[in-house]
């Protein structure tokens, strides 16, 4: 049955299609892993900046800390409102 040329052609086409699908899957996975890598790098950089910012905040006076906290909370509240409006 495998000796027929039409059967050989169909089997070759199925194998080629499977390889093509696997290649596309691997390329998508490759891009996903690159995105994760850069997100991890960004998260690490943000963590370092947060530690620096914490040191800066500790060096402020009590009044300056209150003003800083108010500015941050207002900006987060405004951002949240814009996000809820868009959703």
Backbone as ProteinMPNN parsed JSONL, in Angstrom:
{"seq_chain_A": "XXXXXXXXXXXXXXXXXXXXXXXXXXXXXXXXXXXXXXXXXXXXXXXXXXXXXXXXXXXXXXXXXXXXXXXXXXXXXXXXXXXXXXX", "coords_chain_A": {"N_chain_A": [[0.823, -1.193, 0.0], [2.018, 1.201, 0.704], [3.618, 1.497, -1.416], [2.457, 2.771, -3.489], [2.529, 5.728, -5.435], [0.902, 7.964, -4.905], [0.113, 7.632, -2.26], [2.587, 7.844, -0.982], [3.148, 10.499, -1.558], [1.089, 11.824, -0.164], [1.728, 11.088, 2.478], [4.225, 12.31, 2.71], [3.466, 14.989, 2.465], [1.888, 15.311, 4.781], [3.806, 14.865, 6.766], [5.505, 17.025, 6.227], [3.777, 19.163, 6.766], [3.328, 18.751, 9.507], [5.923, 19.213, 10.49], [6.208, 21.889, 9.776], [4.21, 23.115, 11.328], [5.22, 22.528, 13.868], [7.607, 23.994, 13.753], [6.622, 26.633, 13.58], [5.336, 26.788, 16.071], [7.57, 26.56, 17.769], [8.937, 28.919, 17.104], [7.129, 30.865, 17.998], [7.168, 30.26, 20.714], [9.839, 30.889, 21.24], [9.849, 33.691, 20.891], [8.103, 34.331, 22.971], [9.654, 33.544, 25.194], [11.746, 35.363, 24.971], [10.362, 37.734, 25.499], [9.623, 37.251, 28.166], [12.183, 37.199, 29.311], [13.064, 39.872, 28.975], [11.113, 41.153, 30.471], [11.718, 40.178, 33.012], [14.25, 41.311, 33.339], [13.53, 44.009, 33.359], [11.941, 44.036, 35.656], [13.857, 43.454, 37.601], [15.466, 45.737, 37.387], [13.601, 47.643, 38.203], [13.224, 46.837, 40.827], [15.725, 47.394, 41.944], [15.715, 50.182, 41.666], [13.57, 50.743, 43.351], [14.626, 50.095, 45.842], [16.617, 52.034, 46.013], [14.978, 54.29, 46.035], [13.619, 53.866, 48.424], [15.667, 54.251, 50.272], [16.112, 56.952, 49.786], [13.673, 58.037, 50.623], [13.732, 57.444, 53.344], [15.626, 59.228, 54.173], [14.338, 61.625, 54.138], [12.615, 64.343, 55.796], [9.91, 64.229, 58.271], [7.692, 65.768, 57.438], [8.249, 66.109, 54.736], [8.062, 63.477, 53.888], [5.314, 62.996, 54.182], [4.268, 64.749, 52.268], [5.424, 63.657, 49.965], [4.25, 61.081, 49.98], [1.58, 61.831, 49.616], [1.653, 62.922, 47.042], [2.365, 60.654, 45.526], [0.206, 58.929, 46.079], [-1.934, 60.36, 44.985], [-1.232, 60.369, 42.285], [-1.331, 57.609, 41.702], [-4.036, 57.112, 42.244], [-5.23, 58.716, 40.266], [-4.292, 57.451, 37.953], [-5.521, 54.947, 38.267], [-8.202, 55.689, 38.052], [-8.312, 56.531, 35.36], [-7.804, 54.089, 34.13], [-10.031, 52.573, 34.92], [-12.008, 54.018, 33.652], [-11.406, 53.565, 30.968], [-11.873, 50.845, 30.781]], "CA_chain_A": [[0.0, 0.0, 0.0], [2.909, 2.357, 0.724], [4.357, 1.548, -2.671], [1.757, 3.647, -4.432], [3.11, 7.075, -5.407], [-0.028, 8.946, -4.327], [0.177, 7.458, -0.81], [3.872, 8.424, -0.576], [3.004, 11.953, -1.646], [0.231, 12.271, 0.939], [2.498, 10.935, 3.717], [5.251, 13.359, 2.705], [2.786, 16.26, 2.719], [1.487, 15.322, 6.189], [5.028, 15.042, 7.55], [5.955, 18.405, 6.024], [2.85, 20.036, 7.483], [3.615, 18.609, 10.941], [7.173, 19.912, 10.766], [5.949, 23.323, 9.659], [3.455, 23.516, 12.521], [6.151, 22.485, 15.0], [8.523, 25.129, 13.6], [5.893, 27.855, 13.943], [5.154, 26.747, 17.514], [8.844, 26.854, 18.405], [9.233, 30.347, 16.903], [6.259, 31.614, 18.918], [7.712, 30.019, 22.054], [11.092, 31.649, 21.297], [9.491, 35.094, 21.114], [7.546, 34.413, 24.324], [10.746, 33.478, 26.149], [12.448, 36.645, 24.922], [9.538, 38.714, 26.208], [9.778, 36.977, 29.602], [13.526, 37.602, 29.717], [13.134, 41.324, 29.1], [10.271, 41.544, 31.605], [12.486, 39.906, 34.229], [15.289, 42.335, 33.443], [12.874, 45.249, 33.767], [11.53, 43.89, 37.052], [15.062, 43.587, 38.412], [15.853, 47.148, 37.407], [12.622, 48.344, 39.033], [13.489, 46.491, 42.217], [16.893, 48.178, 42.357], [15.28, 51.577, 41.812], [12.715, 50.831, 44.537], [15.505, 50.11, 47.01], [17.225, 53.368, 46.045], [13.931, 55.235, 46.419], [13.362, 53.674, 49.849], [16.739, 54.953, 50.981], [15.863, 58.385, 49.659], [12.518, 58.394, 51.46], [14.143, 57.397, 54.752], [16.441, 60.398, 54.494], [13.489, 62.829, 54.168], [12.002, 64.684, 57.079], [8.558, 63.694, 58.403], [6.777, 66.566, 56.604], [8.522, 65.796, 53.335], [7.521, 62.14, 53.628], [3.863, 63.121, 54.016], [4.038, 65.38, 50.964], [5.793, 62.665, 48.957], [3.204, 60.051, 49.982], [0.369, 62.41, 49.026], [1.866, 63.023, 45.586], [2.329, 59.305, 44.954], [-1.152, 58.38, 46.164], [-2.782, 61.069, 44.017], [-0.913, 59.899, 40.93], [-1.859, 56.248, 41.565], [-5.495, 57.233, 42.175], [-5.571, 59.245, 38.941], [-4.033, 56.388, 36.99], [-6.57, 53.953, 38.444], [-9.444, 56.24, 37.485], [-8.217, 56.47, 33.896], [-7.906, 52.699, 33.707], [-11.412, 52.146, 35.075], [-12.81, 54.686, 32.621], [-11.155, 52.891, 29.691], [-12.467, 49.506, 30.809]], "C_chain_A": [[0.864, 1.253, 0.0], [3.691, 2.495, -0.579], [3.693, 2.459, -3.691], [2.314, 5.058, -4.329], [2.187, 8.108, -4.764], [-0.01, 8.853, -2.801], [1.48, 8.06, -0.283], [3.803, 9.947, -0.573], [2.171, 12.5, -0.49], [0.986, 12.184, 2.265], [3.564, 12.018, 3.821], [4.633, 14.724, 3.017], [2.376, 16.382, 4.188], [2.71, 15.539, 7.076], [5.543, 16.476, 7.439], [5.084, 19.378, 6.793], [3.091, 19.954, 8.992], [4.896, 19.332, 11.321], [6.998, 21.423, 10.707], [5.197, 23.848, 10.865], [4.365, 23.533, 13.741], [7.139, 23.654, 14.946], [7.848, 26.441, 14.011], [5.677, 27.92, 15.447], [6.45, 27.121, 18.234], [9.242, 28.321, 18.238], [8.395, 31.211, 17.831], [6.764, 31.462, 20.347], [9.006, 30.795, 22.27], [10.82, 33.125, 21.584], [8.927, 35.275, 22.52], [8.653, 34.397, 25.378], [11.577, 34.754, 26.144], [11.674, 37.723, 25.663], [9.661, 38.51, 27.715], [11.142, 37.427, 30.115], [13.6, 39.109, 29.922], [12.23, 41.846, 30.215], [10.984, 41.283, 32.925], [13.602, 40.921, 34.426], [14.689, 43.661, 33.905], [12.441, 45.183, 35.232], [12.727, 44.008, 37.989], [15.513, 45.027, 38.516], [14.887, 47.957, 38.27], [12.844, 48.053, 40.513], [14.69, 47.268, 42.747], [16.513, 49.638, 42.569], [14.394, 51.755, 43.038], [13.558, 50.874, 45.809], [16.185, 51.47, 47.132], [16.211, 54.409, 46.521], [13.602, 55.101, 47.903], [14.435, 54.366, 50.696], [16.567, 56.452, 50.931], [14.726, 58.829, 50.568], [12.904, 58.4, 52.936], [14.965, 58.615, 55.145], [15.623, 61.695, 54.542], [12.998, 63.1, 55.582], [10.561, 64.172, 57.096], [7.57, 64.454, 57.511], [6.987, 66.258, 55.122], [8.004, 64.409, 52.955], [6.023, 62.184, 53.398], [3.538, 63.724, 52.661], [4.339, 64.384, 49.843], [4.722, 61.583, 48.847], [1.917, 60.568, 49.351], [0.502, 62.502, 47.51], [1.761, 61.653, 44.922], [0.911, 58.746, 44.971], [-2.095, 59.066, 45.186], [-2.501, 60.58, 42.609], [-1.433, 58.48, 40.704], [-3.375, 56.28, 41.456], [-5.929, 57.721, 40.797], [-5.372, 58.189, 37.869], [-5.111, 55.321, 37.055], [-7.9, 54.424, 37.85], [-9.429, 56.178, 35.969], [-8.355, 55.036, 33.401], [-9.343, 52.2, 33.844], [-12.308, 52.795, 34.044], [-12.626, 53.982, 31.283], [-11.777, 51.503, 29.644], [-13.954, 49.666, 30.816]], "O_chain_A": [[0.507, 2.255, -0.62], [4.35, 3.51, -0.806], [4.329, 2.868, -4.662], [2.55, 5.539, -3.22], [2.672, 9.046, -4.131], [-0.106, 9.873, -2.119], [1.477, 8.718, 0.758], [4.345, 10.598, 0.32], [2.516, 13.527, 0.094], [0.9, 13.095, 3.088], [3.781, 12.579, 4.895], [5.219, 15.52, 3.751], [2.507, 17.457, 4.774], [2.654, 16.313, 8.032], [5.965, 17.071, 8.431], [5.591, 20.317, 7.407], [3.06, 20.974, 9.68], [4.954, 19.991, 12.359], [7.583, 22.151, 11.509], [5.518, 24.923, 11.373], [4.29, 24.45, 14.559], [7.47, 24.236, 15.979], [8.446, 27.258, 14.711], [5.818, 28.987, 16.044], [6.437, 27.9, 19.187], [9.829, 28.903, 19.149], [8.897, 32.186, 18.391], [6.785, 32.431, 21.106], [9.246, 31.306, 23.364], [11.486, 33.733, 22.422], [9.236, 36.26, 23.19], [8.596, 35.153, 26.348], [12.062, 35.184, 27.191], [12.263, 38.535, 26.376], [9.79, 39.479, 28.463], [11.251, 37.968, 31.216], [14.137, 39.574, 30.927], [12.536, 42.862, 30.837], [10.869, 42.077, 33.858], [13.871, 41.344, 35.55], [15.269, 44.353, 34.741], [12.563, 46.167, 35.961], [12.617, 44.603, 39.061], [15.896, 45.493, 39.589], [15.31, 48.861, 38.991], [12.667, 48.934, 41.355], [14.667, 47.748, 43.88], [16.941, 50.259, 43.541], [14.451, 52.793, 43.697], [13.237, 51.606, 46.745], [16.316, 52.001, 48.235], [16.541, 55.295, 47.309], [13.337, 56.099, 48.572], [14.13, 54.987, 51.714], [16.84, 57.15, 51.908], [14.809, 59.877, 51.208], [12.457, 59.261, 53.693], [14.999, 58.994, 56.315], [16.14, 62.741, 54.935], [12.969, 62.215, 56.438], [10.044, 63.733, 56.068], [6.7, 63.838, 56.895], [6.03, 66.159, 54.354], [7.558, 64.197, 51.827], [5.509, 61.492, 52.52], [2.626, 63.258, 51.978], [3.58, 64.288, 48.879], [4.33, 61.208, 47.742], [1.237, 59.834, 48.633], [-0.441, 62.191, 46.781], [1.135, 61.516, 43.871], [0.463, 58.156, 43.988], [-2.969, 58.414, 44.614], [-3.427, 60.394, 41.819], [-1.927, 58.177, 39.618], [-3.946, 55.543, 40.652], [-6.887, 57.2, 40.225], [-6.203, 58.051, 36.971], [-5.57, 54.839, 36.02], [-8.624, 53.649, 37.225], [-10.43, 55.81, 35.355], [-8.963, 54.798, 32.357], [-9.826, 51.476, 32.972], [-13.279, 52.181, 33.601], [-13.591, 53.818, 30.537], [-12.166, 51.035, 28.574], [-14.681, 48.673, 30.839]]}, "name": "protein", "num_of_chains": 1, "seq": "XXXXXXXXXXXXXXXXXXXXXXXXXXXXXXXXXXXXXXXXXXXXXXXXXXXXXXXXXXXXXXXXXXXXXXXXXXXXXXXXXXXXXXX"}
